[in-house]
Amino acid sequence: MEMEKACLRASASFFSILSILLIMKVSVLAHGQATASLTPAMFIFGDSLIDNGNNNFLPTTARANYFPYGIDFGFPTGRFCNGLTVVDYGARSLGLPLIPPFLSPHSKGRNILTGLNYASAAAGILDETGQHYGARISFNGQISQFAITTSQQLPPFFGTSSELTNYLAKSVFLINIGSNDYINNYLLPRRYISSHVYSAETYADLLISNLSNQLSKLYRLGARKMVLVGIAPLGCIPSQLSMVSSNNGCVEQVNNLVTLFNSRLIQLTSTLNASLPGSFFVYQNTYDIFSNMVTDPSKYGFTVPNSACCGNGRYGGDLTCLPLEQPCKNRDQYIFWDSFHPTQAVNAIIAESCYTESGTECYPISIYQLAQL
């Protein structure tokens, strides 16, 4: 038994080293393909839509560090996707390499000067969100990690505090959080009390109130250029479709909850722009473009708009992608990779809609333009 454990530890160590080397190689290639960076760094906060490996280092069931995740990346990294996420494409558009995960032991030294990714699968605006998965870093926890970055990790690389302040002010901060506060909290009435306590409207108010305070904390820590990503139509994801008996398309009741949140998030963007001196908040509208893909998939090159490429049960939404499960072969024709997350092909389209000079799904300007301010 001890010999088996030793072999397992040696094997894990080998694959860990191999993964690190491959990630470094991919990051260098991505950086080499890009032009001069438009921003010194990108700091990323959120959930599994953009987690790129932080949950690999946590005792949780919310992990994606196994095949077939990463099949089009080359190997599993912890991304909940077959390949790249929206922020991976976004970083490349801004001339940056792939941003490393905060919890990786290799995210130190000069490696962090182009930014860090704090996103954690199952995380939410509320601390209790996603707790049934085990450990995860809530948005509050991610902000605390960023505080460590600004107070301990970054100062040695700047001669004065004003230089660090200027660096942070020029960097782009991406916040994609809130989906789990619905699908892994409010919409699970047997596990969480939120839907028994709050109406749809008051719950959205609660989330936005907490989010406003959290963004103000980031502001006090030096963030100035912030992108607030709206929630996509959660009623269209396979996991939600699998829970209803009808086959009438997206679950409108769920999408109505999301629109309540998004409308308030748009208002919050304007409020914070007016109330926090020197700040610039941008709202990224993922809801509309995602809805368009689902309702008119052929326009975007997709043939399967409602089923997971890797999943089980109705729509592949009953049980998400399992270790060593064989995914679909025509992955670029699927909108959904697993029960919850989009494919790399979808992520590329969403990034194109906001991270490029011609991006139209951001308000009041694109992330490309924000980076140049």
Rosetta blueprint (number, residue, H / E / L):
1 M L
2 E H
3 M H
4 E H
5 K H
6 A H
7 C H
8 L H
9 R H
10 A H
11 S H
12 A H
13 S H
14 F H
15 F H
16 S H
17 I H
18 L H
19 S H
20 I H
21 L H
22 L H
23 I H
24 M H
25 K H
26 V H
27 S H
28 V H
29 L H
30 A H
31 H H
32 G H
33 Q H
34 A L
35 T L
36 A L
37 S L
38 L L
39 T L
40 P L
41 A L
42 M E
43 F E
44 I E
45 F E
46 G E
47 D L
48 S L
49 L L
50 I L
51 D L
52 N E
53 G L
54 N H
55 N H
56 N H
57 F H
58 L L
59 P L
60 T E
61 T L
62 A L
63 R L
64 A L
65 N L
66 Y L
67 F L
68 P L
69 Y L
70 G L
71 I L
72 D L
73 F L
74 G L
75 F L
76 P L
77 T L
78 G L
79 R E
80 F L
81 C L
82 N L
83 G L
84 L L
85 T L
86 V H
87 V H
88 D H
89 Y H
90 G H
91 A H
92 R H
93 S H
94 L L
95 G L
96 L L
97 P L
98 L L
99 I L
100 P L
101 P E
102 F L
103 L L
104 S L
105 P L
106 H L
107 S L
108 K L
109 G H
110 R H
111 N H
112 I H
113 L L
114 T L
115 G E
116 L E
117 N E
118 Y L
119 A L
120 S L
121 A L
122 A L
123 A L
124 G L
125 I L
126 L L
127 D L
128 E L
129 T L
130 G L
131 Q H
132 H H
133 Y H
134 G E
135 A L
136 R L
137 I L
138 S L
139 F H
140 N H
141 G H
142 Q H
143 I H
144 S H
145 Q H
146 F H
147 A H
148 I H
149 T H
150 T H
151 S H
152 Q H
153 Q H
154 L L
155 P H
156 P H
157 F H
158 F L
159 G L
160 T L
161 S H
162 S H
163 E H
164 L H
165 T H
166 N H
167 Y H
168 L H
169 A H
170 K H
171 S L
172 V E
173 F E
174 L E
175 I E
176 N E
177 I L
178 G L
179 S L
180 N H
181 D H
182 Y H
183 I H
184 N H
185 N H
186 Y H
187 L L
188 L L
189 P L
190 R L
191 R L
192 Y L
193 I L
194 S H
195 S H
196 H H
197 V H
198 Y L
199 S L
200 A H
201 E H
202 T H
203 Y H
204 A H
205 D H
206 L H
207 L H
208 I H
209 S H
210 N H
211 L H
212 S H
213 N H
214 Q H
215 L H
216 S H
217 K H
218 L H
219 Y H
220 R H
221 L L
222 G L
223 A L
224 R L
225 K E
226 M E
227 V E
228 L E
229 V E
230 G L
231 I L
232 A L
233 P L
234 L H
235 G H
236 C H
237 I L
238 P H
239 S H
240 Q H
241 L H
242 S L
243 M L
244 V L
245 S L
246 S L
247 N L
248 N L
249 G L
250 C L
251 V L
252 E H
253 Q H
254 V H
255 N H
256 N H
257 L H
258 V H
259 T H
260 L H
261 F H
262 N H
263 S H
264 R H
265 L H
266 I H
267 Q H
268 L H
269 T H
270 S H
271 T H
272 L H
273 N H
274 A H
275 S H
276 L L
277 P L
278 G L
279 S L
280 F E
281 F E
282 V E
283 Y E
284 Q E
285 N L
286 T H
287 Y H
288 D H
289 I H
290 F H
291 S H
292 N H
293 M H
294 V H
295 T H
296 D L
297 P H
298 S H
299 K H
300 Y H
301 G L
302 F L
303 T L
304 V E
305 P E
306 N E
307 S E
308 A E
309 C L
310 C L
311 G E
312 N E
313 G L
314 R H
315 Y H
316 G H
317 G E
318 D L
319 L E
320 T E
321 C L
322 L L
323 P L
324 L L
325 E L
326 Q L
327 P L
328 C L
329 K L
330 N L
331 R H
332 D H
333 Q H
334 Y E
335 I E
336 F E
337 W L
338 D L
339 S L
340 F L
341 H L
342 P E
343 T L
344 Q H
345 A H
346 V H
347 N H
348 A H
349 I H
350 I H
351 A H
352 E H
353 S H
354 C H
355 Y H
356 T L
357 E L
358 S L
359 G L
360 T L
361 E L
362 C E
363 Y E
364 P L
365 I L
366 S L
367 I H
368 Y H
369 Q H
370 L H
371 A H
372 Q H
373 L L
